[in-house]
Amino acid sequence: MEPSPEQSPHHAYPDHWEADVVLRDGGTARIRPITTDDAERLVSFYEQVSDESKYYRFFAPYPRLSDRDVHRFTHHDYVDRVGLAVTIGGEFIGTVRYDRINDQGRPASAPADEAEVAFLVQDAHQGRGVASALLEHIAAVARERGIRRFAAEVLPANNKMIKVFRDAGYTQRRSFEDGSVHLTLDLEPTEKSLAVQRGREQRAEARSVQRLLAPGSVAVIGTGRTPGGVGRTVLRNLLAAGFTGRTYAVNRAFDEGLATLDGVPAHRSLGEIDEQVDLAVIAVPAHRVPEAVADCGEHGVQGLVVLSAGYAERGSAGRELQRELVRQARSYGMRIIGPNAFGIINTAESVRLNASLAPESPARGRIGLFTQSGAIGIALLSGLHRRGAGLSSFISAGNRADVSGNDFLQYSFEDQDTDVALLYLESLGNPRKFTRLARRTAAVKPVVVVKGARHSGTNPPGHAVPVSRIPDATVSALMRQAGVIRVDTVTEMVDAGLLLAGQPLPAGPRVAILGNSESLGLLTYDACLAEGLRPRPPRDLTTAASPQDFRDALAEALADGTCDAVIVTAIPWVGENGEAETGDGEVLAAALRGAAAGGPAKPVAVVHVEIGGLAEALAAASSTAAPRTRPTTLAAQPSGTSGAPAAAPPAAPTEVDAEGTEPPGRIPAYPAAERAVRALAEAVKYAQWRRQAATPGKVPEFLDETTDEPGAAALIETLLGAAPDPRGRPLTHDEARELLGHYGIPVRPTLPAPDPGAAVAAAARLGYPVALKTTAPHLRHRADLGGVRLDLTDEDALRRAYAEVTELLGKPAELLPVVQSMAPRGVDTVVRASIDAAAGAVLSFGLAGAPSELLGDTAHRLVPATDRDAAELIRSIKAAPVLFGWRGSAPVDTPALEELLLRLSRLVDDHPEVVSVALEPVVVAPQGLTVLGASVRLAPPPPRGDLGPRRLPNY
């Protein structure tokens, strides 16, 4: 909304304060500044507030607003006087206002840094978290305008408002004066206030998805009058699934005399329906969608599934239509799945919702599935169905203009019917938030992700989200750090999901292999080694093995404390006549289930070749009754040699019958050894992450004692200047050394050598032996091109090297040679930190040199890094053995390297203006390390949306 012309142009309307938010009950609302055009809205709003609420706001009976009040509450300078309103359908449901005051409580301007704040929320909307959302946003506005404290006077009986302030998490002081409670809030965000904000965000967003997946009533808008078509198909699927709520068919083209369609009430508009509809599925052409959305909003629909196409996937014009669709829906408090969506499914017995184009609703199960592609959604549903797996919920979001994978993670975290979350993603609208939510969800249940569009550098058509330039290998590493199981294909996602949903987590990487085929066992053994597992030699039961032989061998393997998981391989066995028999798969499945149910809780997977009915029988093992969960502890010893018992993560929740006994679990079956082993390897890595996440790493205290944060901040402010270039600026060598020195990162000095005499003088100042290096961009760090000469022990050697380099590579003015004192011998490494606008600050490590760069052998972690992150970072590259005494070499000082990583992480975390740092090379010796080169770039810090007040993204 634009300001009225009478407002001061000096303080323009701050449109960046506008935000869509999800309220406590899952509905949406819009927060925006109040303008002079809002007088009528304000009066109407106030008339709908109860006398009691008015009394709490003004401390006296105040039945109506005077003209002076209306003028005061709608005229703001957006600096010293600010008002925000929460709107639904364009009308106010809540307001907040602050006025800057001085020490005596009188109106003031800057530099006064305190403001008086007051709220008013319509009674019909109290309890929805409106005031809490307003407090977050008005506090952010106040901080932006230099206000550091809020003061509020609250009547003691106004418990709701007191609770809003008390629960916000800000540092506060309270006193009782003149019959009212005087509250003072420090507005600097605290760990507690951020935790409160994110907790509210999680509950609200989870509830918004839950409202979509568990409606009490559904209207299909655009249901065709004749069989066929999208709308009629969805209606048929709703009925076939046995939806437990009420269903309506809506089409403005229906004949007036049409009362029912396919046995459900038929209506020309939502206004003809006697009750409020919870969910609307829109299946009309794109040009008619705005009319349908308006009809939904005006009649209280809570959420939309928009199947209609013709939006951002069609180009820039369609993208603007998509943005307008989202704006329109949110203005009425509704969330959207779509447009161009495939639909949603909820298999809970109390819901049985199939509001999708999937012809058959999947069986009940413990897997939640989110996909951004309808085609991939169809393939995944089909693949899971073929393998006997059920789902708890399914969302195919299409262009994901509103509800996204982040929302699905919020929902999955709380959903008691979901044990494993599978996501197919083609874009990440908010990578920072995704990794934060994924880490929290993965701590309690597995999250498996396939990322499409990994190498294109652009988003798929229809996905109007910011494009991150961060390499896919970095994205994968950051997902791993957050506990996400990142796989490459949807087949691998299904493979991993089946194992994780049906089997307990392994206590370690030790794998027993048994079966009736020596060759298949060897293939499995090789696959285990290739995936980093520790297989025991395969046990060959011979082709004459019976189902009972399989049962006995599996029971023995499960009881063995030296194995953490079992892979069973099976081929058709040989009968008495010497001919191969396919056998009865159900008999073998029963034998394996019996052994698994009677042994310790360890994961079991089956690799089979042409055994009819085996996969189906194994998949059909579990009851589909509503499960209860119990924690299961893995009793196996750790994979190390200490013999101490391992603290294992809880197993996936298992199903129990009405008597509380546990039926046999689903044993996943795979047609190839490599697929089973890959799924098991992912489970092993995830279980290890879960064990480590139970005791998170720490940032060592010594960093607080040996870093100079204020000194670095002052230097950065000086270097950037009063009006910094948005593009930033690189630091000189000396500037970089000074900045890094504030964080205990010494950089070995270099001295310019524009001619041989200057080189000799520099060497005399630094002391022999020295190195001569070229620093021209095309030769930097390229010793292979001859631009670096080491161990020059005297003047003659230095002059000789200088002449050789300039003769070989060019003039000194082109080469920019420098002289540097020699460092102790060691392993050359590279340490970097950079800020991606979407993903945040990333810390990277690898060995120096072309081979590591060409092979992409670099590890990454999100900042801030803990001591565990630093230790894992240097051990996760493929060339890590070089640091630990490979081929008889001396191990290097990895603790010093870990400390360097932690110091650099702390620097970029404390100072977001440091947008990139490259320490190259860092020579790590058996004792200590030396940073020989450093490049640093400063720039105004990119915005941190994840630290501001909660808001829905606008793409």
BADRENVEX-542748 format. One line per 4 residues: number of its first residue (from 0); their letters; for each residue y negated, z negated, x negated of C-alpha. Coordinates in steps of 0.001 Angstrom, whole numbers, plus 500000, padded with zeros to 6 digits. Layout:
NUM	A	Y:Z:X; ...;
This chain:
0	MEPS	500000:500000:500000; 496627:500998:498590; 493571:498697:498531; 490633:498982:500851;
4	PEQS	487569:500632:499299; 485590:497389:499672; 487840:495655:497169; 486494:495375:493673;
8	PHHA	487570:498352:491559; 487515:496028:488566; 490738:494445:489833; 492755:497347:491161;
12	YPDH	495613:496864:493558; 498598:495715:491405; 501355:497920:492770; 503750:496708:490077;
16	WEAD	503902:493410:491980; 505640:495152:494867; 509362:494422:495001; 512369:494636:497280;
20	VVLR	514467:491460:497239; 517788:490346:498689; 517498:487152:500701; 520032:484349:500920;
24	DGGT	521854:485810:503936; 522224:489258:502319; 519378:490970:504154; 516525:492596:502270;
28	ARIR	512774:492164:502462; 509723:493496:500669; 507257:491407:498692; 503791:492867:498130;
32	PITT	500182:491792:497585; 498122:491085:500677; 495181:493439:501200; 492155:493601:503493;
36	DDAE	494098:495948:505778; 496488:493118:506670; 494200:491157:508992; 496049:492051:512203;
40	RLVS	499439:491479:510580; 498322:488072:509360; 497066:487013:512798; 500280:488220:514464;
44	FYEQ	502361:486417:511872; 500462:483171:512331; 500888:483297:516108; 504675:483287:515646;
48	VSDE	504656:480184:513425; 505450:476875:515151; 502853:474134:515523; 504923:471922:513224;
52	SKYY	504929:474510:510421; 501184:475002:510858; 500694:471253:510594; 502736:471118:507372;
56	RFFA	500605:473944:505928; 497127:472612:506880; 497839:468843:507231; 496329:468928:510719;
60	PYPR	496754:470717:514062; 495686:474297:513429; 496624:476474:516416; 494879:479653:515299;
64	LSDR	493130:481249:512335; 489375:481690:512478; 487724:484931:511426; 486645:483143:508252;
68	DVHR	490250:482133:507565; 491484:485673:508086; 488835:487027:505719; 489663:484429:503098;
72	FTHH	493414:484993:503311; 493155:488790:503089; 490464:489179:500418; 491694:488591:496889;
76	DYVD	490554:489557:493431; 494200:489641:492181; 493234:487386:489258; 491856:484030:490400;
80	RVGL	492872:484427:494043; 496178:486119:494894; 498193:486345:498084; 501688:487792:498500;
84	AVTI	503500:488561:501730; 507166:489070:502574; 507617:491861:505104; 510447:493210:507230;
88	GGEF	509786:496254:509355; 506202:496208:508102; 505487:492777:509623; 504879:489506:507765;
92	IGTV	507609:486860:507802; 506189:484685:504996; 503146:484329:502753; 502121:482550:499579;
96	RYDR	498711:482161:497994; 497300:480703:494826; 493709:479802:493928; 492784:479088:490331;
100	INDQ	491258:475609:489913; 489696:473527:487124; 490474:469968:486057; 488554:468610:489054;
104	GRPA	490513:470775:491506; 487598:473071:492279; 487685:476914:492292; 487520:478314:488768;
108	SAPA	488077:481363:486628; 489771:481876:483271; 490253:480147:480878; 491286:477577:483525;
112	DEAE	495064:477755:483577; 496022:475848:486741; 496206:477070:490344; 496802:475508:493720;
116	VAFL	499661:477148:495618; 500650:477072:499301; 503394:478731:501366; 503975:479540:505017;
120	VQDA	507227:481007:506426; 507954:481964:510009; 510335:479472:511604; 512778:482225:512603;
124	HQGR	513191:483146:508935; 513307:479674:507391; 516587:478990:505613; 516887:482589:504347;
128	GVAS	515434:481826:500910; 512056:483432:501661; 509989:480659:500042; 512231:480572:496957;
132	ALLE	511806:484318:496435; 508045:484022:496934; 507848:481213:494368; 509608:483348:491749;
136	HIAA	507213:486254:492289; 503971:484295:492597; 504914:482382:489425; 505401:485675:487550;
140	VARE	502040:486930:488845; 500357:483702:487766; 501808:483895:484243; 500580:487472:483980;
144	RGIR	497076:486250:484897; 497076:483412:482352; 497965:480566:484723; 500393:478043:483270;
148	RFAA	500710:475428:486033; 500895:475269:489801; 499643:472280:491792; 500777:471710:495381;
152	EVLP	500074:469115:498037; 503000:468606:500423; 503403:466198:503309; 506329:463790:502728;
156	ANNK	508017:464978:505927; 508023:468602:504740; 511428:468256:503113; 512151:471990:503071;
160	MIKV	509091:472781:500953; 509673:469839:498625; 513218:471118:498105; 511940:474610:497258;
164	FRDA	509838:473164:494431; 512483:470690:493299; 515286:473254:493119; 513276:475941:491315;
168	GYTQ	514254:474649:487874; 510731:474491:486439; 509513:471423:484595; 507647:469392:487188;
172	RRSF	505792:466144:487772; 505497:464353:491095; 503179:461656:492418; 502218:460214:495781;
176	EDGS	498489:460315:496483; 496483:459808:499693; 499490:460183:501950; 500855:463389:500401;
180	VHLT	503201:464353:497600; 501350:465906:494658; 503545:468304:492680; 502733:469989:489374;
184	LDLE	505007:472763:488088; 504917:474164:484558; 505494:477894:485020; 507052:478629:481635;
188	PTEK	510622:479766:482414; 513319:477326:481362; 517057:477716:480959; 517423:475847:484224;
192	SLAV	514932:478007:486138; 516590:481171:484858; 520021:479814:485819; 518725:478918:489288;
196	QRGR	517223:482378:489712; 520419:484134:488650; 522552:481866:490800; 520465:482731:493842;
200	EQRA	520599:486390:492926; 524401:486258:492660; 524919:484564:496004; 522440:486807:497811;
204	EARS	523787:490079:496418; 527392:489030:496986; 526529:488157:500561; 524790:491524:501063;
208	VQRL	528013:493338:500081; 530146:490949:502124; 528079:491782:505207; 528835:495463:504666;
212	LAPG	532565:494918:504150; 533138:492406:506951; 531065:493472:509961; 531707:492199:513440;
216	SVAV	530843:495581:514932; 530537:499162:513698; 528739:502159:515141; 529577:505653:513911;
220	IGTG	526388:507712:514302; 527121:511415:514484; 530559:511210:516073; 531466:514713:517152;
224	RTPG	532338:515517:520741; 535337:517549:519613; 538094:516547:517177; 537316:517118:513528;
228	GVGR	534132:516628:511593; 533055:513740:509402; 531938:511310:512085; 534996:511817:514291;
232	TVLR	537248:511414:511245; 535685:508055:510365; 536038:506897:513967; 539706:507875:513965;
236	NLLA	540285:506032:510679; 538559:502910:511994; 540853:502854:514987; 543994:503671:512999;
240	AGFT	543339:500775:510605; 543132:498354:513521; 539559:497203:512916; 539282:493726:514388;
244	GRTY	535655:494078:515486; 533999:496240:518098; 533558:499969:517539; 531027:502347:519076;
248	AVNR	530597:506122:518972; 526961:507253:518892; 525612:510774:519218; 522358:511764:520884;
252	AFDE	524091:514977:522064; 526644:513139:524194; 526580:513991:527886; 524991:511257:529950;
256	GLAT	528186:510794:531913; 530377:510267:528799; 531449:506608:528771; 534161:506537:526110;
260	LDGV	535402:508624:523200; 538826:508018:521685; 538950:504837:523707; 535708:503304:522404;
264	PAHR	532312:503091:524148; 530182:506186:523648; 526387:506009:523575; 523488:508352:522943;
268	SLGE	521567:505760:520874; 521947:502227:519560; 519478:501034:522174; 522127:501612:524858;
272	IDEQ	524523:499133:523215; 524378:495652:524731; 524898:493810:521411; 523470:493946:517919;
276	VDLA	525499:496257:515686; 526276:494934:512196; 527191:498163:510357; 526266:501777:511029;
280	VIAV	528135:504700:509480; 525747:507663:509451; 527333:511106:509522; 524505:513407:510602;
284	PAHR	522711:516181:508682; 520210:514904:506107; 517171:515981:508123; 518298:513749:510993;
288	VPEA	519071:510696:508877; 515512:509202:509032; 515678:509162:512817; 519075:507449:512700;
292	VADC	517872:504890:510142; 514834:504059:512249; 517073:503572:515293; 519277:501243:513256;
296	GEHG	516362:499251:511887; 514692:498783:515243; 517927:497435:516748; 518849:494934:514046;
300	VQGL	521613:496752:512148; 522408:494855:508953; 523743:497632:506715; 524333:501383:506431;
304	VVLS	527038:503634:505029; 525423:507056:504664; 528023:509807:504340; 525435:512574:504701;
308	AGYA	524859:514818:501693; 521792:516802:500684; 519960:514240:498580; 519461:513750:494829;
312	ERGS	522515:515860:494053; 520426:518828:495256; 517550:518415:492812; 514057:516953:492718;
316	AGRE	513286:517534:496421; 516521:515827:497399; 515781:512987:494994; 512514:512277:496790;
320	LQRE	514355:512321:500131; 516791:509806:498676; 513993:507510:497535; 512397:507677:500957;
324	LVRQ	515759:506869:502564; 516042:503711:500476; 512444:502718:501174; 512955:503195:504897;
328	ARSY	516200:501216:505049; 514893:498338:502950; 511748:498124:505059; 514039:497065:507905;
332	GMRI	516032:494641:505747; 519100:496897:505440; 521177:497801:502385; 522721:501253:501891;
336	IGPN	526011:502513:500527; 525405:506148:499639; 524077:508619:500438; 526809:511194:499880;
340	AFGI	529298:508315:500085; 533025:508516:500804; 533037:505195:502662; 534265:501604:502468;
344	INTA	537550:499781:503135; 538405:496103:503596; 542104:495314:504064; 541669:491611:504897;
348	ESVR	543780:490759:507933; 540725:489326:509668; 538789:492605:509218; 541057:495665:508698;
352	LNAS	538097:497996:508124; 538527:501634:507116; 535048:503120:507473; 535837:505980:505125;
356	LAPE	537196:509497:505004; 540494:508253:503562; 543127:509319:506103; 545316:506303:505465;
360	SPAR	544128:502764:504855; 545744:501269:501738; 548058:498291:501992; 546696:494809:501442;
364	GRIG	546562:493851:497805; 544643:491956:495156; 542708:494856:493562; 539060:495594:494330;
368	LFTQ	537953:499173:493654; 534447:500615:493235; 533766:504257:492460; 530660:506404:492247;
372	SGAI	532622:509566:492977; 534331:510476:496224; 536782:512800:494449; 537741:510100:491953;
376	GIAL	537988:507640:494839; 540497:509903:496593; 542525:510257:493392; 542542:506502:492771;
380	LSGL	543523:505653:496335; 546338:508203:496164; 547537:506994:492758; 547582:503344:493786;
384	HRRG	549364:504202:497023; 552079:506196:495212; 552770:503222:492969; 552917:500747:495807;
388	AGLS	549720:498915:494940; 547447:497480:497590; 543703:496924:497645; 541506:494090:498799;
392	SFIS	538386:496244:499102; 537127:499725:498299; 533594:501107:497984; 532789:504720:497186;
396	AGNR	529030:504653:496666; 528264:508353:496213; 524756:508633:494804; 524568:504786:494587;
400	ADVS	520916:504827:495572; 521106:501152:496522; 524409:499244:496394; 525794:499690:492876;
404	GNDF	528532:498517:490551; 526436:495450:489753; 526483:494446:493418; 530243:494988:493507;
408	LQYS	530654:492667:490519; 528599:490012:492302; 530891:490327:495304; 534125:490439:493291;
412	FEDQ	533191:487281:491422; 533240:485313:494669; 535885:487201:496651; 539016:485080:496904;
416	DTDV	541079:488120:497932; 540361:490004:494685; 542173:489244:491426; 541225:492410:489503;
420	ALLY	538066:494550:489762; 538367:498256:488946; 535197:500333:488560; 534679:504025:487961;
424	LESL	531049:504414:486852; 529082:507508:485951; 525772:505759:485293; 524536:502255:484577;
428	GNPR	521242:501599:486314; 520747:498224:484618; 523025:497839:481562; 521595:494406:480655;
432	KFTR	522444:493049:484065; 525822:494780:484086; 526949:493131:480854; 525712:489745:482068;
436	LARR	527541:490025:485392; 530647:491509:483793; 530864:488643:481291; 530685:486052:484064;
440	TAAV	533213:487866:486267; 535604:488586:483395; 535720:484867:482629; 537650:484354:485887;
444	KPVV	539291:487728:486633; 539820:491048:484801; 537223:493809:485059; 538516:497304:484200;
448	VVKG	535995:500132:483798; 536162:503878:483326; 532806:505361:482314; 532316:509008:483194;
452	ARHS	529579:511264:481814; 529933:509595:478424; 528789:512401:476169; 526409:514513:478238;
456	GTNP	523286:512431:477522; 522217:512912:481127; 523105:511342:484428; 525360:513101:486937;
460	PGHA	523605:514912:489788; 522430:512449:492396; 522122:509466:490072; 518393:508831:489738;
464	VPVS	518623:506064:487135; 517091:505716:483666; 519030:507546:480966; 520058:505319:478089;
468	RIPD	520141:506919:474641; 522557:504334:473354; 525735:506009:471968; 528905:505737:474005;
472	ATVS	530684:503915:471173; 527994:501240:471372; 528369:500998:475151; 532098:500507:474689;
476	ALMR	531598:497786:472075; 529127:495937:474286; 531528:496096:477220; 534251:494626:475040;
480	QAGV	531894:491837:474002; 531368:491069:477701; 535118:490922:478323; 535288:494273:480120;
484	IRVD	538495:496259:479706; 537114:499711:478915; 539627:502547:479331; 539174:506282:479032;
488	TVTE	540896:507702:482125; 541502:506764:485737; 545235:506858:485014; 544789:504185:482342;
492	MVDA	542667:502185:484785; 545455:502199:487374; 548021:501343:484694; 546038:498364:483489;
496	GLLL	545122:497268:487013; 548751:497160:488147; 549787:494985:485210; 546846:492618:485495;
500	AGQP	547159:492227:489260; 550884:491538:489268; 551642:489728:486024; 550396:486630:484163;
504	LPAG	548245:487081:481073; 550106:487133:477744; 549669:484247:475334; 549664:486557:472329;
508	PRVA	550640:489987:470957; 554373:489368:470345; 556493:491765:472419; 560233:491790:473092;
512	ILGN	561719:495214:473873; 565079:495639:475583; 566816:498432:477408; 569744:500820:477596;
516	SESL	568235:503588:475469; 567826:503215:471729; 565462:506199:471570; 563218:504947:474366;
520	GLLT	563180:501535:472706; 562046:503048:469408; 559284:504992:471154; 558127:501749:472734;
524	YDAC	558283:499966:469363; 556144:502652:467713; 553652:502568:470556; 553322:498786:470198;
528	LAEG	552525:499111:466509; 549976:501830:467211; 548196:499544:469726; 548064:496582:467354;
532	LRPR	550836:494572:469025; 553637:492754:467173; 556907:494080:468578; 560287:492611:467786;
536	PPRD	563065:495086:466943; 564281:496697:470190; 567434:495269:471710; 569805:498063:472737;
540	LTTA	571950:497135:475715; 573740:500534:475447; 573984:503074:478220; 576854:501131:479751;
544	ASPQ	574589:498188:480606; 574751:497026:484209; 571922:495516:486252; 573394:492089:485493;
548	DFRD	573209:492849:481761; 569517:493682:482216; 568970:490424:484093; 570647:488330:481433;
552	ALAE	568790:490039:478572; 565422:489708:480319; 566017:486041:481097; 566912:485434:477445;
556	ALAD	563817:487240:476193; 561526:485355:478556; 562996:482031:477439; 562412:482894:473773;
560	GTCD	559339:481004:472524; 558668:483661:469869; 557692:486401:472331; 554696:486619:474648;
564	AVIV	555636:489643:476769; 558640:491830:477534; 558926:495575:477993; 562126:496759:479659;
568	TAIP	563192:500365:479087; 565693:501953:481419; 567406:505314:481795; 570183:506256:484205;
572	WVGE	573303:504429:483047; 576737:505947:482382; 579485:505266:484899; 583204:504797:484317;
576	NGEA	583822:508543:484512; 581393:509107:481655; 578809:510821:483835; 575191:509691:484019;
580	ETGD	574352:507917:487250; 570905:507489:488682; 572134:504254:490169; 570517:502202:492826;
584	GEVL	566966:501409:491710; 566772:498565:494182; 569720:496829:492525; 568126:497003:489088;
588	AAAL	564741:495979:490515; 566315:492935:492168; 567965:491956:488885; 564703:492223:486955;
592	RGAA	562737:490357:489626; 565296:487596:489637; 565090:487138:485881; 561286:487202:485917;
596	AGGP	561074:484672:488756; 563427:482252:487022; 561870:482351:483566; 558619:481240:481944;
600	AKPV	555434:482973:483139; 555167:485970:480841; 554181:489547:481650; 556975:492042:482182;
604	AVVH	556585:495821:482329; 559235:498474:482902; 559459:501932:481339; 561929:504073:483254;
608	VEIG	563175:507639:483197; 564500:509205:486397; 565888:506092:488055; 565519:506789:491724;
612	GLAE	563785:504136:493798; 563148:501748:490892; 559348:501970:490805; 559122:501677:494579;
616	ALAA	561455:498687:494668; 559555:496887:491912; 556217:497580:493617; 557470:496363:496984;
620	ASST	558449:492996:495595; 555476:490986:496817; 554678:489754:500257; 551484:491007:501838;
624	AAPR	550752:487638:503371; 547392:486063:502656; 547809:484412:499252; 547061:480971:498035;
628	TRPT	546416:480553:494337; 547555:478035:491834; 546794:477820:488105; 549586:478835:485791;
632	TLAA	549681:477829:482138; 551459:479962:479582; 553732:477754:477559; 554527:480169:474767;
636	QPSG	553494:479335:471222; 550655:481260:469658; 551312:484326:467643; 550358:482573:464435;
640	TSGA	552734:480550:462261; 551353:477087:462817; 553707:476343:465677; 551032:474502:467633;
644	PAAA	550946:475210:471368; 548351:477729:472459; 545694:477028:475047; 546361:479959:477350;
648	PPAA	544157:481342:480070; 545273:480933:483645; 547576:483600:484951; 546480:485917:487678;
652	PTEV	546787:484185:491051; 550283:484565:492481; 551377:484803:496052; 553186:482020:497887;
656	DAEG	554962:482103:501213; 554452:479829:504167; 556703:477171:502676; 554780:477228:499419;
660	TEPP	557547:478903:497425; 556603:481781:495193; 558137:485172:495953; 559015:487511:493089;
664	GRIP	555936:489166:491599; 555246:492842:491335; 556602:494260:488097; 554683:497401:487163;
668	AYPA	556748:500466:486280; 555583:503305:484038; 557009:506769:483407; 556105:506713:479700;
672	AERA	556324:504040:476999; 552816:504754:475730; 551266:504021:479116; 553052:500708:479542;
676	VRAL	552207:499600:476012; 548552:500590:476337; 548230:498563:479540; 549909:495579:477895;
680	AEAV	547667:495881:474821; 544600:495740:477038; 545986:492620:478715; 546572:491018:475312;
684	KYAQ	543020:491704:474152; 541594:490486:477430; 543664:487279:477313; 542407:486636:473786;
688	WRRQ	538819:487155:474972; 539406:484716:477832; 540693:482059:475445; 537683:482503:473203;
692	AATP	535229:482609:476117; 536451:479174:477175; 534743:477775:474053; 531766:480087:473439;
696	GKVP	530229:480544:470023; 527037:478832:468914; 523888:479660:467020; 523968:477462:463890;
700	EFLD	521341:474749:463719; 520327:475714:460187; 518536:478732:461621; 516033:476419:463302;
704	ETTD	515345:474662:460005; 514957:477730:457795; 513065:480166:460008; 509319:480389:460473;
708	EPGA	508895:481764:463992; 505146:481008:464254; 504469:482633:460895; 506381:485740:461869;
712	AALI	504582:485894:465228; 501187:485677:463539; 502116:488400:461063; 503395:490693:463831;
716	ETLL	500194:490190:465819; 498146:491105:462768; 500239:494157:461936; 500173:495524:465483;
720	GAAP	496465:494900:465931; 494464:494285:469063; 495261:497697:470567; 498744:498627:469340;
724	DPRG	499960:502191:469483; 502628:502384:472245; 504718:504479:469871; 504725:501644:467339;
728	RPLT	504377:501767:463589; 506743:501537:460612; 506108:498760:458117; 505583:499314:454441;
732	HDEA	508114:497904:452007; 505942:494893:451249; 505169:494249:454933; 508862:494404:455799;
736	RELL	509715:492015:452956; 507112:489544:454169; 508295:489641:457792; 511969:489319:456903;
740	GHYG	511140:486508:454511; 509963:484378:457456; 513575:484418:458650; 515191:483707:455321;
744	IPVR	516143:487332:454592; 515022:488104:451016; 514677:491761:450097; 514881:492693:446428;
748	PTLP	511477:494080:445403; 510948:497688:444374; 508065:499095:442376; 506787:502681:442635;
752	APDP	507383:504961:439680; 505191:508067:440073; 505684:508954:436399; 507936:507863:433495;
756	GAAV	505326:505468:432155; 504998:503710:435489; 508794:503478:435664; 508934:501797:432254;
760	AAAA	506164:499377:433215; 507965:498505:436430; 511221:497881:434574; 509449:495627:432105;
764	RLGY	508023:493632:434994; 511344:493340:436845; 513611:492986:433842; 516523:495137:432710;
768	PVAL	519019:496363:433809; 517357:498373:436577; 518103:501155:439018; 516030:504310:439533;
772	KTTA	516035:505580:443123; 514434:508387:445051; 512993:507333:448426; 512162:510713:449910;
776	PHLR	513573:510820:453489; 516075:513574:452721; 517436:511671:449699; 517239:508058:450859;
780	HRAD	520607:506282:450539; 522250:509483:449289; 523668:508526:445921; 526086:511449:446272;
784	LGGV	523159:513849:445808; 522197:512366:442462; 519088:510531:443583; 520256:507089:442386;
788	RLDL	520840:506033:438777; 522246:502569:438111; 522617:500122:435224; 519755:501458:433128;
792	TDED	519688:498874:430331; 516662:499923:428282; 513599:502140:428152; 515406:505119:426609;
796	ALRR	518042:505129:429345; 515344:504861:432004; 513261:507734:430600; 516368:509866:430247;
800	AYAE	517416:509184:433832; 513889:509902:435103; 513881:513290:433357; 517338:514188:434707;
804	VTEL	516463:513262:438292; 513167:515161:438353; 514724:518188:436686; 517606:518208:439168;
808	LGKP	515874:517331:442454; 512160:518101:442167; 508763:516715:441281; 508030:512969:441429;
812	AELL	505527:513522:444235; 508372:514960:446332; 511017:512427:445327; 508904:509224:445558;
816	PVVQ	510965:507408:442895; 511048:503604:442656; 512498:501087:440219; 514525:498074:441296;
820	SMAP	516372:495397:439366; 520175:495582:439510; 522121:493444:441956; 525555:491907:441378;
824	RGVD	528398:494313:442040; 529984:494224:445483; 530617:496176:448663; 527728:498239:450039;
828	TVVR	527165:497583:453737; 524588:498439:456394; 523132:495980:458901; 520932:497233:461735;
832	ASID	519249:495960:464871; 517546:498087:467474; 516242:497751:471004; 517392:500151:473700;
836	AAAG	515082:500103:476702; 518058:499916:479064; 520702:497932:477176; 518504:495542:475203;
840	AVLS	518708:494476:471569; 521856:495529:469718; 523112:494270:466347; 525228:496723:464315;
844	FGLA	527315:496532:461149; 529281:498955:458994; 530009:499944:455428; 527444:502126:453661;
848	GAPS	528257:505713:452860; 528988:509042:454478; 532664:508370:455367; 531860:505408:457615;
852	ELLG	528969:507293:459195; 531027:510419:459827; 533930:508451:461305; 531663:506318:463454;
856	DTAH	533103:503150:461941; 530336:500842:463120; 530618:497676:465190; 528036:496437:467702;
860	RLVP	527138:493224:469503; 524399:492279:471932; 521613:490011:470739; 521452:487025:470611;
864	ATDR	524611:486848:468518; 526595:483651:468030; 528578:482568:464995; 531698:483973:466654;
868	DAAE	529973:487285:467341; 528943:487581:463694; 532463:486816:462471; 533994:489345:464874;
872	LIRS	531375:491963:464019; 532361:492271:460365; 536090:492117:461178; 536097:494726:463926;
876	IKAA	535351:497819:461833; 538343:499822:460642; 537281:499461:457019; 537102:495659:457232;
880	PVLF	540002:495146:454758; 537654:496320:451999; 535721:493072:452509; 538790:490863:452281;
884	GWRG	540470:491882:449038; 541958:495287:449825; 544278:496619:447087; 543715:493637:444852;
888	SAPV	539924:493696:444837; 538017:490432:445002; 537139:489291:448543; 533408:489272:449163;
892	DTPA	531227:486476:450497; 531687:487071:454235; 530066:483743:455220; 526849:484945:453568;
896	LEEL	527156:488220:455466; 527661:486384:458763; 524558:484287:458041; 522522:487436:457415;
900	LLRL	523668:488880:460746; 522690:485686:462552; 519259:485609:460914; 518525:489211:461860;
904	SRLV	519740:488573:465401; 517431:485601:465670; 514465:487639:464391; 514769:490425:466984;
908	DDHP	515571:487931:469751; 512505:485819:468980; 510218:488836:468548; 510874:491782:470890;
912	EVVS	508064:493633:469094; 510586:494223:466282; 512148:497293:467869; 514262:498391:464908;
916	VALE	515441:497006:461585; 517710:498676:459042; 518936:496757:455993; 520509:499358:453732;
920	PVVV	522251:498832:451511; 523273:495195:451665; 525458:494592:448613; 527933:491808:449377;
924	APQG	529354:490284:446188; 532114:487682:445757; 529269:485155:445667; 526210:485903:447766;
928	LTVL	524622:489169:448831; 521546:491244:448049; 519412:493248:450462; 518251:496234:448444;
932	GASV	516407:498171:451138; 514759:497388:454444; 512935:499440:457038; 511259:497797:460016;
936	RLAP	509438:499264:462976; 507111:497345:465282; 505957:498370:468750; 504707:496719:471924;
940	PPPR	507818:495125:473445; 509560:497063:476209; 509563:495340:479605; 512380:492871:480244;
944	GDLG	513226:493262:483900; 516182:490905:483578; 513850:487997:482742; 511383:488557:485593;
948	PRRL	511735:487571:489227; 514763:489039:490954; 514193:492409:492554; 516206:495396:493657;
952	PNY	515831:498454:491432; 513828:501454:492610; 515113:504690:491109;
